Structures are given as structure tokens and as C-alpha cells.
Amino acid sequence: MTLGSDGYFESFRGAVNTWECDDNGHMNVQFYVARASDGAFFLRHELGLSPSVIRDTQHTMIALEEHFRFHRELHAGDMMTMRSRLIDMREKTLVVYHELLNAGTGETAATMVAVSAYFNMKTRKVEPWPQSALEKGRALIGPLPDHAAPRSVQRETRLADLTLEEASARRFIEIYRGPVSPTQCDDFGHMNTQFYISRYSDGSGHLWQGIGLERKKMLAARRGSVVLEQRLNYVREVLSGDILIIKSALVEVGAKTIRICHFMFNAETGLLAATSEVTAIQLDLDTRRATSYSDEVREKFSTQVRSVAKVAP
């Protein structure tokens, strides 16, 4: 594949389907993650990890962390393209940048920075990159654009490795419980990244209720919620048949924004599987602009704020 004159290669081309949109009237966050997952196939190919090589060698590339900024809405029928390049190549990991564009307007819809690792599918462990992949990867490196830099949620940091028991003791809100099906797992034998964020999204109604609002009343008042920025960290593998519980905490309240931390646990072992840190806004569904929370709502929120520790990368 040839790099474009801008130093990127195209990694996705498609359109937004109606079933990818949510009750806010735009493409749901899980499908942005799905596009990054789709683009990773072409990145792996650029590094010499084509599908046939992955099958033959049983080595691939997996995401350890993904950082997203959502810049503009995408709606059903919008055409999309995505361009990608590396911003760093390390001994066992790399950092890739994806930019999802509205192909009709040329505007940036979302920016995504992923830390990924070279992965042995037999031992289920991370290994050093082969020399050939290092050389190919270094030829793809370019700078991270200013508009993709973190703002309210920092890259390459992690939330504390809590257990399910510890999250319950801290009175975090349970927003999801359910199983992992084979259709949610990829050809590397574990749950695909899309289905982590889909569970956070599906649990949002329980989160809003837990912090003092009802989703139906919000929609009746023409108010929605939109993620501005999000970091996903994958801590331990999730496999088909596993059962999951998500506990979430409201950690910060502003005039128009709130910050939330999600903790996904393996319900059988009680161990942490993944985390997510999110900055969200309240959206006026008519004007499609951010709007402030009322004093009454912010007062409700303030009683639900919990402390969540971070650890060194």
C-alpha cells in the first residue's frame, strides 16, 4: 500500500448505517471503536502481518489502550473514510493514529490513538516485534496532529487495578451485567474492542439513574448525553462464555461536563478486565449544542461523586 502525499495510508472506507445510531440521533461510540478495529487490519498488513501470515505464525497485534476524541457528529447515511499512520514504534508496542473523516464534508469526525502490542496467540503473551516489522513501522511514523492531543482525559495512564469486591465497597454504581457470546469475539480468540465500549454505552441509562436522572425524562426534555473524550484500557483478556459486571463512578462535575470512570470485571474471578475514563457533556437535541446542567441537577450529581485512584503507566 502506498502512502499518500500527506504521509497517511487509507485504512477504512464505508458509511453510517441507521442501526449504528442511538437515541441521541448520531452514530454510537461503539462504532467509532469498531472503525479503529477495522483500520487495524490494514495497519497489520502494512507491518507484514497480513491475514495469512497471522494464521501461519500465530502472532498478531492487539490493542492495550485506545484514546478517542469525538469532534463532530456522524449521522445515518454519512460516508466515512479513515486515514492512519504510526506516531511511535517501540520494542514490544507501537502507537498508531487513526483519523475518521466525514467523506462528504472532509471534516474530522473523530481522532483515535491506540497503543498496541505484538502478541503470541499460543502463549497469550506480548513479545518483541520482529526486525522486519520494526523497519516497516518506522517508515510509517509521523507527528500527532494538535487536534488529536488529549484534553480532559490523558493518554497512557491507567486507573487502579481494583477488584469487584473493592468497587462494590466503594459504592460504585453497577451499570451492566451479562455474558460474552462467540459472535462478539474476533479471530484472535478474545472479545473484540467494540464490545467493551458497547457495554459501557448500553449501561449508560443505569448510570444516569444511579446519579439522579432518568433517561426517559432527559429525552422528553430534549436532552441527551455525548462523549467528548474517552480512554479505554484493556487489562486482562475476556473470552467467549465469560460473565461480566461493570461498576462505574462519577468522579467530577463541571458546568457542562462530567467525568466518569468505568470498571469492567470478570464476575467469576472478581478481577478487573478493562477500564474506561470518559468526559461527557449534556447535549441539546434540538440545537445539537452543549448545554449547562441546572443547579438542581449538579446538586444531585455532587452527592454521587466518588474518588478513583490512578496508577503510573
Contacts in CASP RR format, 6 or more apart in sequence:
PFRMAT RR
TARGET T0000
AUTHOR 0000-0000-0000
METHOD contacts of the structure
MODEL  1
MTLGSDGYFESFRGAVNTWECDDNGHMNVQFYVARASDGAFFLRHELGLS
PSVIRDTQHTMIALEEHFRFHRELHAGDMMTMRSRLIDMREKTLVVYHEL
LNAGTGETAATMVAVSAYFNMKTRKVEPWPQSALEKGRALIGPLPDHAAP
RSVQRETRLADLTLEEASARRFIEIYRGPVSPTQCDDFGHMNTQFYISRY
SDGSGHLWQGIGLERKKMLAARRGSVVLEQRLNYVREVLSGDILIIKSAL
VEVGAKTIRICHFMFNAETGLLAATSEVTAIQLDLDTRRATSYSDEVREK
FSTQVRSVAKVAP
1 9 0 8 1.000
1 42 0 8 1.000
1 45 0 8 1.000
1 46 0 8 1.000
2 9 0 8 1.000
3 9 0 8 1.000
3 85 0 8 1.000
3 140 0 8 1.000
6 83 0 8 1.000
7 85 0 8 1.000
7 142 0 8 1.000
8 83 0 8 1.000
8 84 0 8 1.000
8 85 0 8 1.000
8 99 0 8 1.000
9 42 0 8 1.000
9 46 0 8 1.000
9 83 0 8 1.000
9 84 0 8 1.000
9 85 0 8 1.000
9 140 0 8 1.000
10 42 0 8 1.000
10 81 0 8 1.000
10 82 0 8 1.000
10 83 0 8 1.000
10 84 0 8 1.000
11 38 0 8 1.000
11 39 0 8 1.000
11 40 0 8 1.000
11 41 0 8 1.000
11 42 0 8 1.000
11 43 0 8 1.000
11 82 0 8 1.000
11 83 0 8 1.000
11 84 0 8 1.000
11 98 0 8 1.000
12 35 0 8 1.000
12 38 0 8 1.000
12 39 0 8 1.000
12 42 0 8 1.000
12 80 0 8 1.000
12 81 0 8 1.000
12 82 0 8 1.000
12 100 0 8 1.000
13 80 0 8 1.000
13 81 0 8 1.000
13 82 0 8 1.000
13 103 0 8 1.000
14 79 0 8 1.000
14 80 0 8 1.000
14 81 0 8 1.000
14 103 0 8 1.000
15 77 0 8 1.000
15 78 0 8 1.000
15 79 0 8 1.000
15 80 0 8 1.000
16 27 0 8 1.000
16 31 0 8 1.000
16 74 0 8 1.000
16 75 0 8 1.000
16 76 0 8 1.000
16 77 0 8 1.000
16 78 0 8 1.000
16 80 0 8 1.000
17 76 0 8 1.000
17 77 0 8 1.000
18 76 0 8 1.000
18 77 0 8 1.000
20 27 0 8 1.000
20 28 0 8 1.000
20 31 0 8 1.000
20 76 0 8 1.000
21 27 0 8 1.000
21 28 0 8 1.000
21 75 0 8 1.000
21 76 0 8 1.000
22 28 0 8 1.000
22 201 0 8 1.000
23 219 0 8 1.000
23 224 0 8 1.000
24 224 0 8 1.000
24 225 0 8 1.000
24 226 0 8 1.000
24 283 0 8 1.000
24 285 0 8 1.000
25 75 0 8 1.000
25 285 0 8 1.000
26 73 0 8 1.000
26 74 0 8 1.000
26 75 0 8 1.000
26 226 0 8 1.000
27 73 0 8 1.000
27 74 0 8 1.000
27 75 0 8 1.000
27 76 0 8 1.000
27 78 0 8 1.000
28 198 0 8 1.000
28 201 0 8 1.000
29 68 0 8 1.000
29 70 0 8 1.000
29 197 0 8 1.000
29 200 0 8 1.000
29 201 0 8 1.000
29 227 0 8 1.000
29 230 0 8 1.000
30 194 0 8 1.000
30 195 0 8 1.000
30 197 0 8 1.000
30 198 0 8 1.000
30 201 0 8 1.000
31 194 0 8 1.000
32 68 0 8 1.000
32 70 0 8 1.000
32 100 0 8 1.000
32 109 0 8 1.000
32 110 0 8 1.000
32 112 0 8 1.000
33 66 0 8 1.000
33 68 0 8 1.000
33 193 0 8 1.000
33 194 0 8 1.000
33 196 0 8 1.000
33 197 0 8 1.000
33 232 0 8 1.000
34 192 0 8 1.000
34 193 0 8 1.000
34 194 0 8 1.000
35 80 0 8 1.000
35 82 0 8 1.000
35 98 0 8 1.000
35 100 0 8 1.000
36 66 0 8 1.000
36 68 0 8 1.000
36 82 0 8 1.000
36 98 0 8 1.000
36 112 0 8 1.000
36 114 0 8 1.000
36 193 0 8 1.000
37 63 0 8 1.000
37 186 0 8 1.000
37 192 0 8 1.000
37 193 0 8 1.000
37 194 0 8 1.000
38 82 0 8 1.000
39 82 0 8 1.000
39 84 0 8 1.000
39 98 0 8 1.000
40 61 0 8 1.000
40 63 0 8 1.000
40 96 0 8 1.000
40 114 0 8 1.000
40 116 0 8 1.000
41 51 0 8 1.000
42 84 0 8 1.000
43 61 0 8 1.000
43 84 0 8 1.000
43 86 0 8 1.000
43 96 0 8 1.000
44 50 0 8 1.000
44 54 0 8 1.000
44 60 0 8 1.000
44 61 0 8 1.000
45 51 0 8 1.000
46 136 0 8 1.000
46 137 0 8 1.000
46 140 0 8 1.000
47 61 0 8 1.000
47 133 0 8 1.000
47 136 0 8 1.000
47 137 0 8 1.000
48 132 0 8 1.000
48 133 0 8 1.000
48 136 0 8 1.000
49 59 0 8 1.000
49 60 0 8 1.000
49 61 0 8 1.000
49 133 0 8 1.000
54 60 0 8 1.000
58 120 0 8 1.000
58 121 0 8 1.000
58 122 0 8 1.000
59 118 0 8 1.000
59 119 0 8 1.000
59 120 0 8 1.000
59 121 0 8 1.000
59 127 0 8 1.000
60 118 0 8 1.000
60 119 0 8 1.000
60 121 0 8 1.000
60 188 0 8 1.000
61 94 0 8 1.000
61 116 0 8 1.000
61 117 0 8 1.000
61 118 0 8 1.000
61 119 0 8 1.000
62 116 0 8 1.000
62 117 0 8 1.000
62 119 0 8 1.000
62 188 0 8 1.000
62 190 0 8 1.000
62 234 0 8 1.000
63 114 0 8 1.000
63 115 0 8 1.000
63 116 0 8 1.000
63 193 0 8 1.000
63 232 0 8 1.000
63 234 0 8 1.000
64 93 0 8 1.000
64 115 0 8 1.000
64 116 0 8 1.000
64 117 0 8 1.000
64 233 0 8 1.000
64 234 0 8 1.000
65 114 0 8 1.000
65 115 0 8 1.000
65 155 0 8 1.000
65 156 0 8 1.000
65 231 0 8 1.000
65 232 0 8 1.000
65 233 0 8 1.000
65 234 0 8 1.000
66 112 0 8 1.000
66 113 0 8 1.000
66 114 0 8 1.000
66 115 0 8 1.000
66 193 0 8 1.000
66 231 0 8 1.000
66 232 0 8 1.000
67 112 0 8 1.000
67 113 0 8 1.000
67 114 0 8 1.000
67 150 0 8 1.000
67 153 0 8 1.000
67 155 0 8 1.000
67 229 0 8 1.000
67 230 0 8 1.000
67 231 0 8 1.000
67 232 0 8 1.000
68 110 0 8 1.000
68 111 0 8 1.000
68 112 0 8 1.000
68 227 0 8 1.000
68 229 0 8 1.000
68 230 0 8 1.000
68 231 0 8 1.000
68 232 0 8 1.000
69 110 0 8 1.000
69 111 0 8 1.000
69 112 0 8 1.000
69 147 0 8 1.000
69 148 0 8 1.000
69 150 0 8 1.000
69 151 0 8 1.000
69 228 0 8 1.000
69 229 0 8 1.000
70 109 0 8 1.000
70 110 0 8 1.000
70 226 0 8 1.000
70 227 0 8 1.000
70 228 0 8 1.000
70 229 0 8 1.000
70 230 0 8 1.000
71 107 0 8 1.000
71 108 0 8 1.000
71 109 0 8 1.000
71 110 0 8 1.000
71 111 0 8 1.000
71 147 0 8 1.000
72 102 0 8 1.000
72 107 0 8 1.000
72 108 0 8 1.000
72 109 0 8 1.000
73 109 0 8 1.000
73 288 0 8 1.000
74 80 0 8 1.000
74 100 0 8 1.000
74 102 0 8 1.000
74 109 0 8 1.000
78 102 0 8 1.000
78 103 0 8 1.000
78 104 0 8 1.000
79 102 0 8 1.000
79 103 0 8 1.000
79 104 0 8 1.000
80 100 0 8 1.000
80 101 0 8 1.000
80 102 0 8 1.000
80 103 0 8 1.000
80 109 0 8 1.000
81 100 0 8 1.000
81 101 0 8 1.000
81 103 0 8 1.000
82 98 0 8 1.000
82 99 0 8 1.000
82 100 0 8 1.000
82 101 0 8 1.000
83 98 0 8 1.000
83 99 0 8 1.000
83 101 0 8 1.000
84 96 0 8 1.000
84 97 0 8 1.000
84 98 0 8 1.000
84 99 0 8 1.000
85 96 0 8 1.000
85 97 0 8 1.000
85 140 0 8 1.000
85 141 0 8 1.000
85 142 0 8 1.000
86 94 0 8 1.000
86 95 0 8 1.000
86 96 0 8 1.000
86 97 0 8 1.000
86 137 0 8 1.000
86 138 0 8 1.000
86 140 0 8 1.000
86 141 0 8 1.000
86 142 0 8 1.000
87 95 0 8 1.000
87 96 0 8 1.000
87 97 0 8 1.000
87 113 0 8 1.000
87 141 0 8 1.000
87 142 0 8 1.000
87 143 0 8 1.000
87 144 0 8 1.000
88 94 0 8 1.000
88 95 0 8 1.000
88 141 0 8 1.000
89 95 0 8 1.000
89 129 0 8 1.000
89 134 0 8 1.000
89 137 0 8 1.000
89 138 0 8 1.000
89 141 0 8 1.000
91 128 0 8 1.000
91 129 0 8 1.000
92 117 0 8 1.000
92 118 0 8 1.000
92 126 0 8 1.000
92 127 0 8 1.000
92 128 0 8 1.000
92 129 0 8 1.000
93 115 0 8 1.000
93 116 0 8 1.000
93 117 0 8 1.000
93 118 0 8 1.000
93 126 0 8 1.000
94 115 0 8 1.000
94 116 0 8 1.000
94 117 0 8 1.000
94 129 0 8 1.000
94 137 0 8 1.000
95 113 0 8 1.000
95 114 0 8 1.000
95 115 0 8 1.000
95 116 0 8 1.000
96 113 0 8 1.000
96 114 0 8 1.000
96 116 0 8 1.000
97 111 0 8 1.000
97 112 0 8 1.000
97 113 0 8 1.000
97 144 0 8 1.000
97 145 0 8 1.000
97 148 0 8 1.000
98 111 0 8 1.000
98 112 0 8 1.000
98 113 0 8 1.000
98 114 0 8 1.000
99 108 0 8 1.000
99 110 0 8 1.000
99 111 0 8 1.000
99 112 0 8 1.000
99 145 0 8 1.000
99 148 0 8 1.000
100 108 0 8 1.000
100 109 0 8 1.000
100 110 0 8 1.000
100 111 0 8 1.000
100 112 0 8 1.000
101 107 0 8 1.000
101 108 0 8 1.000
101 109 0 8 1.000
102 108 0 8 1.000
102 109 0 8 1.000
108 147 0 8 1.000
111 145 0 8 1.000
111 147 0 8 1.000
111 148 0 8 1.000
113 144 0 8 1.000
113 148 0 8 1.000
113 155 0 8 1.000
115 156 0 8 1.000
117 126 0 8 1.000
118 126 0 8 1.000
118 127 0 8 1.000
118 128 0 8 1.000
118 129 0 8 1.000
118 130 0 8 1.000
118 133 0 8 1.000
119 125 0 8 1.000
119 126 0 8 1.000
119 127 0 8 1.000
119 188 0 8 1.000
120 126 0 8 1.000
120 127 0 8 1.000
121 188 0 8 1.000
121 189 0 8 1.000
124 237 0 8 1.000
150 229 0 8 1.000
151 228 0 8 1.000
151 229 0 8 1.000
151 279 0 8 1.000
152 228 0 8 1.000
152 229 0 8 1.000
152 257 0 8 1.000
152 259 0 8 1.000
152 279 0 8 1.000
153 229 0 8 1.000
153 230 0 8 1.000
153 231 0 8 1.000
153 259 0 8 1.000
153 277 0 8 1.000
153 278 0 8 1.000
153 279 0 8 1.000
154 231 0 8 1.000
155 231 0 8 1.000
156 313 0 8 1.000
157 231 0 8 1.000
157 310 0 8 1.000
157 311 0 8 1.000
157 313 0 8 1.000
158 233 0 8 1.000
158 275 0 8 1.000
158 310 0 8 1.000
158 311 0 8 1.000
158 312 0 8 1.000
158 313 0 8 1.000
159 233 0 8 1.000
159 261 0 8 1.000
159 263 0 8 1.000
159 275 0 8 1.000
159 277 0 8 1.000
159 308 0 8 1.000
159 309 0 8 1.000
159 310 0 8 1.000
159 311 0 8 1.000
160 308 0 8 1.000
160 309 0 8 1.000
160 310 0 8 1.000
160 311 0 8 1.000
161 235 0 8 1.000
161 272 0 8 1.000
161 311 0 8 1.000
162 170 0 8 1.000
162 263 0 8 1.000
162 272 0 8 1.000
163 265 0 8 1.000
163 270 0 8 1.000
163 271 0 8 1.000
163 272 0 8 1.000
164 245 0 8 1.000
164 247 0 8 1.000
164 265 0 8 1.000
164 267 0 8 1.000
164 270 0 8 1.000
164 271 0 8 1.000
165 270 0 8 1.000
167 247 0 8 1.000
167 263 0 8 1.000
167 265 0 8 1.000
168 247 0 8 1.000
170 249 0 8 1.000
170 306 0 8 1.000
171 306 0 8 1.000
172 247 0 8 1.000
172 248 0 8 1.000
172 249 0 8 1.000
172 263 0 8 1.000
172 306 0 8 1.000
173 206 0 8 1.000
173 207 0 8 1.000
173 210 0 8 1.000
173 211 0 8 1.000
173 247 0 8 1.000
173 248 0 8 1.000
173 249 0 8 1.000
173 250 0 8 1.000
173 304 0 8 1.000
174 206 0 8 1.000
174 245 0 8 1.000
174 246 0 8 1.000
174 247 0 8 1.000
174 248 0 8 1.000
175 200 0 8 1.000
175 203 0 8 1.000
175 204 0 8 1.000
175 205 0 8 1.000
175 206 0 8 1.000
175 207 0 8 1.000
175 246 0 8 1.000
175 247 0 8 1.000
175 248 0 8 1.000
175 262 0 8 1.000
176 199 0 8 1.000
176 200 0 8 1.000
176 202 0 8 1.000
176 203 0 8 1.000
176 206 0 8 1.000
176 244 0 8 1.000
176 245 0 8 1.000
176 246 0 8 1.000
177 243 0 8 1.000
177 244 0 8 1.000
177 245 0 8 1.000
177 246 0 8 1.000
177 267 0 8 1.000
178 243 0 8 1.000
178 244 0 8 1.000
178 245 0 8 1.000
178 267 0 8 1.000
179 241 0 8 1.000
179 242 0 8 1.000
179 243 0 8 1.000
179 244 0 8 1.000
180 191 0 8 1.000
180 195 0 8 1.000
180 238 0 8 1.000
180 239 0 8 1.000
180 240 0 8 1.000
180 241 0 8 1.000
180 242 0 8 1.000
180 243 0 8 1.000
180 244 0 8 1.000
181 240 0 8 1.000
181 241 0 8 1.000
182 240 0 8 1.000
184 191 0 8 1.000
184 192 0 8 1.000
184 195 0 8 1.000
184 240 0 8 1.000
185 191 0 8 1.000
185 192 0 8 1.000
185 239 0 8 1.000
185 240 0 8 1.000
186 192 0 8 1.000
189 239 0 8 1.000
189 240 0 8 1.000
190 237 0 8 1.000
190 238 0 8 1.000
190 239 0 8 1.000
191 237 0 8 1.000
191 238 0 8 1.000
191 239 0 8 1.000
191 240 0 8 1.000
191 242 0 8 1.000
193 232 0 8 1.000
193 234 0 8 1.000
196 232 0 8 1.000
196 234 0 8 1.000
196 238 0 8 1.000
196 264 0 8 1.000
196 274 0 8 1.000
196 276 0 8 1.000
197 230 0 8 1.000
197 232 0 8 1.000
197 276 0 8 1.000
199 244 0 8 1.000
199 246 0 8 1.000
199 264 0 8 1.000
200 246 0 8 1.000
200 248 0 8 1.000
200 262 0 8 1.000
200 264 0 8 1.000
200 276 0 8 1.000
200 278 0 8 1.000
203 246 0 8 1.000
204 215 0 8 1.000
204 225 0 8 1.000
205 215 0 8 1.000
207 248 0 8 1.000
207 250 0 8 1.000
207 260 0 8 1.000
208 214 0 8 1.000
208 215 0 8 1.000
208 218 0 8 1.000
208 225 0 8 1.000
209 215 0 8 1.000
210 304 0 8 1.000
211 250 0 8 1.000
211 300 0 8 1.000
211 301 0 8 1.000
211 304 0 8 1.000
212 297 0 8 1.000
212 300 0 8 1.000
212 301 0 8 1.000
212 304 0 8 1.000
213 297 0 8 1.000
213 300 0 8 1.000
218 224 0 8 1.000
218 225 0 8 1.000
219 285 0 8 1.000
222 284 0 8 1.000
222 285 0 8 1.000
222 286 0 8 1.000
223 282 0 8 1.000
223 283 0 8 1.000
223 284 0 8 1.000
223 285 0 8 1.000
223 291 0 8 1.000
224 282 0 8 1.000
224 283 0 8 1.000
224 285 0 8 1.000
225 280 0 8 1.000
225 281 0 8 1.000
225 282 0 8 1.000
225 283 0 8 1.000
226 280 0 8 1.000
226 281 0 8 1.000
226 282 0 8 1.000
226 283 0 8 1.000
226 290 0 8 1.000
227 278 0 8 1.000
227 279 0 8 1.000
227 280 0 8 1.000
228 257 0 8 1.000
228 279 0 8 1.000
228 280 0 8 1.000
228 281 0 8 1.000
229 278 0 8 1.000
229 279 0 8 1.000
230 276 0 8 1.000
230 277 0 8 1.000
230 278 0 8 1.000
230 279 0 8 1.000
231 276 0 8 1.000
231 277 0 8 1.000
232 274 0 8 1.000
232 275 0 8 1.000
232 276 0 8 1.000
233 274 0 8 1.000
233 275 0 8 1.000
233 276 0 8 1.000
234 273 0 8 1.000
234 274 0 8 1.000
235 272 0 8 1.000
235 273 0 8 1.000
235 274 0 8 1.000
235 275 0 8 1.000
236 266 0 8 1.000
236 271 0 8 1.000
236 272 0 8 1.000
236 273 0 8 1.000
236 274 0 8 1.000
237 273 0 8 1.000
238 244 0 8 1.000
238 264 0 8 1.000
238 266 0 8 1.000
238 273 0 8 1.000
238 274 0 8 1.000
242 266 0 8 1.000
242 267 0 8 1.000
242 268 0 8 1.000
242 273 0 8 1.000
243 266 0 8 1.000
243 267 0 8 1.000
243 268 0 8 1.000
244 264 0 8 1.000
244 265 0 8 1.000
244 266 0 8 1.000
244 267 0 8 1.000
244 273 0 8 1.000
245 264 0 8 1.000
245 265 0 8 1.000
245 267 0 8 1.000
246 262 0 8 1.000
246 263 0 8 1.000
246 264 0 8 1.000
246 265 0 8 1.000
247 262 0 8 1.000
247 263 0 8 1.000
247 265 0 8 1.000
248 260 0 8 1.000
248 261 0 8 1.000
248 262 0 8 1.000
248 263 0 8 1.000
249 260 0 8 1.000
249 261 0 8 1.000
249 263 0 8 1.000
249 306 0 8 1.000
249 308 0 8 1.000
250 258 0 8 1.000
250 259 0 8 1.000
250 260 0 8 1.000
250 301 0 8 1.000
250 304 0 8 1.000
250 305 0 8 1.000
250 306 0 8 1.000
251 259 0 8 1.000
251 260 0 8 1.000
251 261 0 8 1.000
251 305 0 8 1.000
251 306 0 8 1.000
251 307 0 8 1.000
251 308 0 8 1.000
252 258 0 8 1.000
252 259 0 8 1.000
252 305 0 8 1.000
253 293 0 8 1.000
253 298 0 8 1.000
253 301 0 8 1.000
253 302 0 8 1.000
253 305 0 8 1.000
254 293 0 8 1.000
254 298 0 8 1.000
255 292 0 8 1.000
255 293 0 8 1.000
255 298 0 8 1.000
256 281 0 8 1.000
256 282 0 8 1.000
256 290 0 8 1.000
256 291 0 8 1.000
256 292 0 8 1.000
256 293 0 8 1.000
257 279 0 8 1.000
257 280 0 8 1.000
257 281 0 8 1.000
258 279 0 8 1.000
258 280 0 8 1.000
258 293 0 8 1.000
258 301 0 8 1.000
259 277 0 8 1.000
259 278 0 8 1.000
259 279 0 8 1.000
259 280 0 8 1.000
260 277 0 8 1.000
260 278 0 8 1.000
260 280 0 8 1.000
261 275 0 8 1.000
261 276 0 8 1.000
261 277 0 8 1.000
261 278 0 8 1.000
261 308 0 8 1.000
262 275 0 8 1.000
262 276 0 8 1.000
262 277 0 8 1.000
262 278 0 8 1.000
263 272 0 8 1.000
263 275 0 8 1.000
264 272 0 8 1.000
264 273 0 8 1.000
264 274 0 8 1.000
264 275 0 8 1.000
264 276 0 8 1.000
265 271 0 8 1.000
265 272 0 8 1.000
265 273 0 8 1.000
266 273 0 8 1.000
281 290 0 8 1.000
282 290 0 8 1.000
282 291 0 8 1.000
282 292 0 8 1.000
282 293 0 8 1.000
283 289 0 8 1.000
283 290 0 8 1.000
283 291 0 8 1.000
284 290 0 8 1.000
284 291 0 8 1.000
293 301 0 8 1.000
END
